[in-house]
Amino acid sequence: MFKTIKGMAEAERIKKDIALFEESMVELDSSLLDNDEAEVVDLAKSYYEDTKYYFEKEDYFTAFGCINYAHGLLDGIKKSKGI
């Protein structure tokens, strides 16, 4: 049985966050990024990949932390770009 995060199963919550990250990446036009911003986006993508790895291992605590960090990095870039 899955533990819950505010009424939502951990696995379902992480799946939702993965989908939100993927949608967020679509909004970002990589051609508009300078080198430093592109590096941050690459780091966010690495955390996204880590999320999927830990999710497969059923380490939901670590997966949740990774996807949230990935969102934070992407949100910072989007905010600086006015997206």
N, C-alpha and C positions, 0 to 999 in steps of 0.2 A: 504494500500500500504506500502511496506517495504521501509525503508530508505536504502541508499546504502553506502557501504564502497568501495571506488575506483571502482565503477561500478558493484559491486556484492551485491546482496541483503544480508542484515545482516544475515538472517536465513540460507541462503545457505553458507555463509562464515563460520558460526559457525558449520554447519554440516560437512563441509570440514575439519575444524580444529579438530573436534571430531574424524573423520576417521583417520586423520594423527596421532593423539595421540594413537589411538588403534593400528595402524601399528608400531608406535614407541615402544609400550609396547611389541609387539611380538619380536622385535629385542633385547630386554633386557632379559638376562638369569638370573632369580632371584637367581639361585643357586650360582652365582658368586658374589653376593652382601654381604658385611659385614653388621652387625647390623645397623650401622648408615645410610648406603646407603639404606638399606631396609626400614628404617623409612622415608627417603626422598621420596622414591618411593610410599610408602603408603600415604604420604601427597599429592603427585601428583594425585594419584587415587581419593583421597577425593575431590580435586578440580575438577577433571573430573566428578565425580558424582554431585557436585554442579552445574557444567555447564549444565548437563542434566536437573536438577531441574529448574534452572532459564530459560532455553530454553523453557521448557514446560509452564512456567508462562509467556512466551513472554517478559521476561526481558532480551533482547538481549545485552544490555550494560553490565550488570553484568555477563551474561553467557560468553561473549567475554573476559572479564577480567579474569574470572576463568580459561578458557581453555588456555589462554596465560600464566598464572602463572603455570599451570600444565605442559605445554610444557617446560617452563624455568627450572623447577625443574628436569624434566626428562633429558633435554639436558645437565644439569650440571653433572648428574650421568653418562650419556653416554660419555661425554667428558673425565671425569676422568678415565673411563674404556677403552678409546680408541675405542669406538664404533661409 
